[in-house]
Amino acid sequence: MTRIEGVRSEAAVLVGVLQSDQPVRQNPLQELEGLADTAGSHVVGHLVQRRKRPDRATYLGKGKLLELVALVGGAQADLVLFDNDLTPGQTRNLEQATQVKVLDRTELILDIFANRARTHEARLAVELAQLEYSLPRLKRMWSHLSRIEGGIGMRGPGEKQLEVDRRLVEKRIRDLRRDLAVIERRKSRTLAARQGHMTVSLVGYTNAGKSTLMNRLTGAGVLTQDKLFATLDTRTRRWQLPGWGPVLLSDTVGFIRDLPHSLIASFKATLEESRQANLLLHVADASNPEALQQIASVYRVLEDLEIEETNTVLVLNKTDCLTDRAGIDAILNRYPEAIPISAESGVGVNRLSHVVSLALSRNFCDVDIQTHVGNGRLLAYLAQHGEVFSHRYDDEDRVTIHCRIPHEYLNKIEDPDTLVRPHPAIGAATDVPLENHEAKKADGAA
């Protein structure tokens, strides 16, 4: 972690409260420790408690709260980081007890996003999520004025300032939503302009190696760091896919367990790349002991985005970091069609490319379509709904178009003067039968 010279790194105590029915994890605060490191703090203590339900006032039980106070004082900590979401009242009570700053999981993730945002769109999205989170917590921010009181018609300056701030925050939220809606419409136009180009989107848990894989496949040279949320902005590069041709490959923001819903909503324009993609590559860290839980977390976020799991290829990355086969075998038992690879070394990448070609070919035909050169309506139709590779003209004023087109559009071609046949150079990966189209032509001839 790069430190700013002259700025002291904050010392943090990590706290996690596990429900009694939650499975026991080897290191339940490992992910929170990674978040703390990414945010720029260093960990000086850990505290974990199992409870049937959190305490309504302090989240922790009374005994654990006293233990936390002693731990904070003994380690001279500057802040306490919870791996749970706290209510404003719980945060206030914990700060009063520990006399240090207390942040919950959502606040920590928002802080990391704020520091990592680089583009105008990402900054707007993060600011919106932060303001929506802080709006119900404004009262805690003005607690230092609570001693100044006023009667009816003579409200104290704290209450006046609170109302002023609330109105300002609400106005700023409206402005940000309007600006992001403009960006979303512009993004939709950009994606619509790509019609005719196949798109593949990388999704997955943060720090699973999506950017490394993109660099391996496209030579993009995007930033790669062994940190959580190293990439917040969408990057799209051209990928020359063997056996298929050029496709557009996009790298998107990483997901995480219990990703704040406000962030999902704020990054809607960025995540639209994943919604509109022809295929998703779900990249998972096979070397992580909690890989199965991380995979499930990503699928839950995809479900929130209304993206079908069937349109996804699971990629098990970082196989070069495995210490034994037990972990990856468990994943393959659950997801037998997953593709093990190492984006760092390139092992398994050729197989992945072949699988992607097969997946993209399921609903497409690679065909030669012969028609009269004056059939402009058909030529425009093919250019709009398919990918045209070449034109060959003969002496009889006919043209043969080599194109790749979805079955649904091919089957709508009813011109009796048009001949459709499989392209002779296609390989097994794209050799899709044309039974539906030929049957339709036969019915028409009858």
C-alpha positions, -999 to +999 in steps of 0.1 A: +000+000+000+014+034-010+014+058+019+013+096+016+045+109+031+040+127+064+005+112+070+002+086+098-016+054+089-046+049+112-045+020+136-077-001+134-094-028+155-115-052+135-148-065+149-171-091+135-204-104+149-215-138+134-250-152+136-252-184+155-264-202+124-236-189+102-209-215+092-176-213+110-149-197+088-112-202+093-105-165+093-138-146+095-122-112+094-098-119+065-118-099+040-123-070+064-085-069+069-081-067+032-106-038+030-088-020+059-054-024+042-069-011+009-083+019+028-049+027+042-051+016+078-031-010+097-047-036+119-038-037+156-065-060+169-093-085+162-125-092+180-151-118+170-184-127+187-211-152+179-246-142+189-281-153+182-290-117+173-271-084+176-276-061+206-300-033+196-280-007+213-243-016+207-245-046+183-220-064+207-230-079+240-220-060+272-191-083+280-176-081+245-181-043+245-160-040+276-134-062+259-135-040+229-130-008+250-099-025+267-085-036+233-089-001+218-072+015+248-044-011+250-036-010+213-040+028+211-063+024+181-076+053+161-108+036+148-129+005+150-140-012+118-171-035+119-177-063+094-214-056+098-238-028+090-247-006+120-276+016+127-269+053+134-278+047+171-254+017+174-226+037+159-231+066+183-232+043+213-201+025+203-182+058+197-192+070+231-180+038+247-147+035+228-140+072+224-127+066+189-142+067+154-164+037+145-171+027+108-193-001+096-187-023+065-207-001+042-189+031+052-155+014+047-164+002+012-178+036+003-145+052+015-125+029-007-146+036-037-143+073-031-105+070-031-104+047-061-128+066-084-110+082-113-136+090-140-163+116-137-190+089-139-174+069-110-170+100-088-207+109-093-218+073-085-197+071-054-209+106-042-245+096-047-240+064-027-223+082+001-249+109+004-278+084+004-260+065+032-252+096+052-287+113+049-303+094+079-271+098+099-268+136+097-281+139+133-250+121+146-228+144+127-242+174+146-243+159+180-217+184+192-244+211+191-270+191+211-263+210+243-277+242+228-314+241+231-343+263+222-380+264+229-410+265+206-401+288+177-365+291+190-348+260+178-312+255+187-285+261+160-279+224+159-314+216+148-314+245+123-281+234+108-294+198+106-325+209+086-303+231+063-279+202+057-307+178+051-322+200+024-287+206+008-281+168+008-314+160-007-309+186-034-275+173-042-289+137-044-315+149-069-288+166-090-266+136-090-294+113-100-302+136-129-265+137-140-262+099-138-294+095-158-278+116-185-247+094-184-269+062-184-287+074-216-254+082-232-241+048-222-272+032-237-265+050-270-229+039-270-239+003-264-266+005-291-239+017-315-220-015-309-249-036-324-234-060-348-203-065-325-202-094-301-195-083-266-181-103-237-180-089-201-157-098-173-175-100-139-165-115-106-154-110-070-130-082-064-093-091-067-102-123-086-079-113-114-103-099-140-079-071-151-050-096-153-071-118-176-081-088-198-044-080-202-037-116-211-064-118-237-061-083-253-028-068-242-047-038-228-022-029-202-048-020-176-039-015-139-035-047-119-030-046-082-033-072-054-058-049-037-096-050-034-114-028-059-083-018-080-107-012-109-139+009-107-142+021-143-153+000-172-127-006-199-135-021-233-108-036-256-108-056-288-102-093-284-093-114-314-110-146-305-096-177-322-122-196-342-146-166-341-130-133-349-130-099-331-152-094-301-154-065-276-142-075-241-152-053-211-137-052-176-162-040-149-161-032-112-156-061-089-183-074-065-180-083-029-201-100-002-229-078+010-221-051-016-242-020-006-273-018-026-268+020-030-235+012-048-252-012-072-279+014-080-253+042-084-231+021-107-261+011-128-246+028-159-212+011-154-229-023-148-250-018-179-221-033-199-227-066-181-265-065-187-261-059-225-232-084-230-237-114-252-217-135-227-203-131-192-170-145-180-174-149-143-138-149-129-133-165-095-102-169-073-098-206-071-070-203-045-093-185-020-106-208+007-140-191+005-142-193-033-176-211-033-191-184-010-176-157-033-190-173-064-225-174-047-222-137-038-215-128-074-244-148-087-267-130-061-256-096-075-261-108-110-296-119-100-302-084-086-292-070-120-316-094-137-288-112-155-293-149-162-268-173-148-272-195-180-254-167-200-222-171-180-190-191-182-173-196-148-135-191-150-115-205-121-084-182-120-051-183-100-047-221-103-009-214-101-015-203-065-031-235-053-014-254-025-036-285-029-064-298-052-091-301-025-104-266-029-107-265-067-121-301-068-149-289-045-157-261-069-156-284-099-180-308-082-204-279-078-197-263-112-184-291-135-183-269-166-160-243-150-127-236-168-095-236-146-069-211-158-040-190-147-043-155-162-008-147-148+010-176-166-015-182-195-023-219-185-058-228-197-064-196-217-065-214-250-092-237-237-111-207-224-110-191-258-124-222-274-152-225-248-161-188-254-162-194-292-186-224-286-208-203-263-211-174-287-219-198-315-249-215-299-274-191-313-255-181-345-250-195-380-219-189-401-234-189-436-230-179-472-261-161-486-263-157-523-287-131-538-291-106-566-268-075-563-298-053-565-314-068-534-305-038-512-331-046-487-316-080-478-280-065-478-291-039-453-309-065-432-278-086-430-256-056-421-280-046-393-286-080-377-254-100-385-217-096-389-207-094-426-172-107-434-170-106-472-188-101-505-181-122-537-196-111-570-200-133-601-208-126-638-245-132-633-251-101-612-253-121-580-234-116-548-224-142-521-222-127-486-203-145-459-218-135-426-226-147-391-262-141-380-285-153-352-309-181-360-339-159-352-329-134-379-318-160-405-351-178-402-369-146-412-353-145-446-381-156-470-368-143-504-373-172-529-344-159-550-320-162-521-298-192-514-285-199-479-258-226-471-232-232-444-199-214-450-174-241-462-145-228-441-163-229-407-149-252-380-166-275-356-170-246-331-193-226-354-208-253-376-245-248-367-271-268-387-296-248-407-326-272-403-351-246-393-343-223-422-342-251-448-374-265-435-390-231-438-378-228-474-391-262-482-425-254-468-426-222-489-417-241-520-444-266-514 
